[in-house]
Each structure stands twice: as C-alpha cells, then as structure tokens.
Amino acid sequence: MNKLQLILHHSFRYIWNALFIISYPILATFGLLFIGITYTFSALSRIVSSFGSQDATSLPQQSEWEDLPNTNQLIEAKLYKQIMFGPSCYQLRRKDGVPSVLQDHYFGGKVRFLDEGILLEKWNATDSKLLPDFDICLYSPDEDKLSSLTNIKCFDWHLSGVEDKSLSFKWFDGIQGGEVTIAR
C-alpha cells in the first residue's frame, strides 16, 4: 500500500469505528425497548383473554385423548394434525367404547352444541394443499349418526342463526363472503 492508501484506510477505519461506537447504544436501546414492548403486549393479551367468553369449546392441544367439554363425558378428542399457520384437525371418539362414525373422519376445532346434537366441521382432506374443504355436519350422539349439512371451502365460517327448522351459516374466504341456510 502506498502512503495515500494507508492514510485513507486508517481514516475510514477510524470513522467506521466511531460510527459503530456512537450507534451501538442506540441499537441496543432499541432492541431492549422492542423486547419490553413485546413482553408488555403479551402480558396484556393474556389478561384480556382471561376476560373473554367461555362459550366456545376448545379442543385439546396435546397428543393425548381428552374429554370434549359439554358432552357429558361422551366424546373424547385427540390432536391429529396442525397445519402450519392454520387450523388443527382432531380425531374424535366416543368415550364409552362404542364404535362410532366419528372414528372414520377428522374434524376441525369448531364445535357447537345444539338441541338436536353437535355441530362439527368434518375435514374432507388433511393435506394442506387441498384445504380448505369442510363439510358442516350434525352429529346425533343418541343415534350415532353424522349428517352432512353443507360444504364450505373457507376457514372463516360461523353459525349465524338458529331458527325453528333451519340453520344459517355465514362464511368469508378473504375475498368474498356468503350465507347458506339449511333446513334441518
């Protein structure tokens, strides 16, 4: 290296070190603030979620069979598959050991209890490329009968209305939405 290159090299190294020394506390402070804000919002989220409605039934997130709530200890659920960034599907079975139509299918996490039976989201496929493709079914535990009501091709659906002889479902797939009414 000639004299000029050596001077430029040392001066740029000095400037670079000075910038690093000046900016390092700022970057470290930003990192600590980001971690603190994330921790704070996580704690607030846990507090707010504890005030949430307990009406919706949650299914187990473990790999062991657990009782499905609100079924008088009749049905058990076991996590079968978790779709990355998506829903989970479950295996269901009767707890009393009676062979059931539930054992032949996989079900989503949405479970609603009606007077006539249990409203379930039956998955037609478990491959993430073929999803969403669900049949909304009504399971009658007394008769061990699974009746398909409608097919929905999106994850975002809910029971919007229960009338004397019909059920109304609303769905939204991110682009469009709709409503389906089924006579029961």
C-alpha positions in Angstrom: 0.0 0.0 0.0 1.2 3.4 -0.8 1.1 6.3 1.7 -2.2 7.7 0.4 -4.0 4.4 0.6 -2.7 3.8 4.1 -3.9 7.2 5.2 -7.4 6.6 3.6 -7.6 3.1 5.1 -6.8 4.3 8.7 -9.1 7.3 8.4 -12.1 5.2 7.1 -11.4 2.6 9.8 -11.4 5.4 12.4 -14.7 6.8 11.0 -16.3 3.3 10.9 -15.3 2.6 14.5 -16.6 6.0 15.6 -20.0 5.4 13.9 -20.2 1.9 15.5 -19.4 3.3 19.0 -21.9 6.1 18.6 -24.7 3.9 17.1 -24.3 0.8 19.3 -26.0 2.2 22.4 -28.9 3.4 20.2 -29.3 0.0 18.6 -29.0 -1.8 21.9 -31.6 0.5 23.5 -34.0 -0.1 20.6 -33.6 -3.8 21.0 -34.3 -3.7 24.7 -37.3 -1.4 24.1 -38.7 -3.8 21.4 -38.4 -6.8 23.8 -40.0 -4.8 26.6 -42.9 -3.7 24.4 -43.4 -7.2 23.1 -43.4 -8.6 26.7 -45.9 -5.9 27.8 -48.3 -6.5 25.0 -48.1 -10.3 25.6 -48.9 -9.8 29.2 -51.9 -7.5 28.3 -53.1 -10.1 25.8 -53.1 -12.8 28.5 -55.0 -10.6 30.9 -57.6 -9.5 28.3 -58.1 -13.1 27.0 -58.9 -14.2 30.6 -61.9 -11.9 30.5 -63.1 -13.5 27.2 -66.2 -15.6 26.6 -66.0 -19.2 27.7 -68.9 -20.2 25.4 -66.7 -21.5 22.6 -65.5 -25.0 23.2 -61.8 -25.6 22.9 -60.2 -28.8 21.9 -57.1 -30.3 23.4 -53.7 -29.2 22.1 -51.9 -32.3 23.4 -51.4 -35.6 21.8 -53.4 -37.5 24.4 -57.2 -38.2 24.4 -59.1 -35.6 26.4 -62.8 -35.2 27.2 -64.7 -32.9 24.9 -66.4 -30.3 27.1 -70.2 -30.1 27.3 -70.7 -33.7 26.1 -71.4 -35.3 29.5 -68.1 -37.2 29.1 -69.4 -38.9 26.0 -66.8 -37.8 23.4 -63.0 -37.6 23.5 -60.7 -35.6 21.2 -57.1 -36.1 20.2 -54.9 -33.7 18.1 -54.2 -35.3 14.8 -52.5 -32.6 12.7 -51.6 -29.0 13.0 -51.5 -27.1 9.7 -48.7 -24.5 9.7 -50.1 -21.1 10.2 -53.6 -22.6 10.0 -56.1 -24.7 12.0 -55.7 -28.1 13.7 -57.7 -31.2 13.0 -58.7 -33.7 15.6 -59.7 -37.3 15.9 -62.9 -37.9 17.8 -64.3 -41.0 19.5 -66.9 -42.0 22.0 -65.6 -42.4 25.5 -68.0 -45.3 26.3 -66.1 -47.6 23.8 -69.0 -48.0 21.4 -67.7 -48.0 17.8 -68.8 -44.7 16.2 -68.9 -43.0 12.8 -66.7 -40.3 14.4 -63.7 -42.6 14.2 -63.7 -42.6 10.4 -63.2 -38.9 9.9 -61.1 -35.9 11.1 -62.7 -32.8 12.5 -61.8 -29.1 12.9 -61.7 -27.2 16.1 -65.1 -25.6 15.7 -67.7 -27.4 17.8 -71.2 -26.0 18.5 -73.8 -27.6 20.6 -77.4 -27.6 19.5 -80.6 -29.2 20.9 -80.5 -31.8 18.1 -76.9 -32.7 18.5 -73.3 -31.5 18.0 -72.4 -29.3 15.0 -68.9 -30.4 13.7 -66.5 -29.3 11.0 -65.6 -32.5 9.1 -62.5 -32.3 7.1 -62.7 -33.8 3.6 -58.8 -33.8 3.3 -55.9 -33.4 5.7 -53.4 -32.4 3.1 -52.7 -28.6 3.4 -52.7 -28.2 -0.4 -56.3 -29.4 -0.6 -57.6 -27.3 2.2 -60.0 -25.6 3.0 -62.7 -28.2 2.2 -65.1 -28.9 5.0 -68.5 -30.4 5.5 -70.5 -28.9 8.3 -72.1 -31.9 9.9 -74.6 -32.6 12.7 -73.8 -35.5 14.9 -76.6 -37.1 16.9 -75.0 -39.0 19.8 -78.1 -41.0 20.6 -78.3 -42.5 17.1 -74.6 -42.3 16.4 -75.4 -40.6 13.1 -73.4 -37.9 11.3 -75.5 -35.9 8.8 -73.7 -33.6 6.3 -75.5 -30.2 6.1 -73.3 -28.2 3.7 -69.9 -27.9 2.2 -67.8 -24.8 3.0 -64.5 -24.0 1.3 -63.0 -21.5 3.8 -61.7 -21.4 7.3 -63.8 -18.4 8.4 -67.3 -19.6 9.0 -69.8 -19.4 11.8 -73.3 -20.3 12.8 -75.2 -17.0 12.3 -78.8 -18.1 13.1 -80.8 -21.0 14.5 -84.5 -20.9 13.7 -87.3 -23.5 14.1 -86.5 -25.6 11.0 -83.3 -24.0 9.6 -79.7 -23.2 10.3 -77.9 -20.2 8.8 -74.1 -20.1 8.2 -72.0 -17.1 7.2 -68.6 -17.5 5.6 -65.8 -15.3 4.3 -62.8 -16.5 2.4 -60.8 -13.3 2.3 -62.2 -12.1 -1.0 -65.9 -12.7 -0.8 -68.4 -13.9 1.7 -71.8 -15.5 1.7 -74.6 -17.0 3.7 -76.0 -20.5 3.5 -79.3 -21.5 5.0 -80.0 -25.2 5.6 -83.3 -26.8 6.5 -82.8 -29.4 9.2 
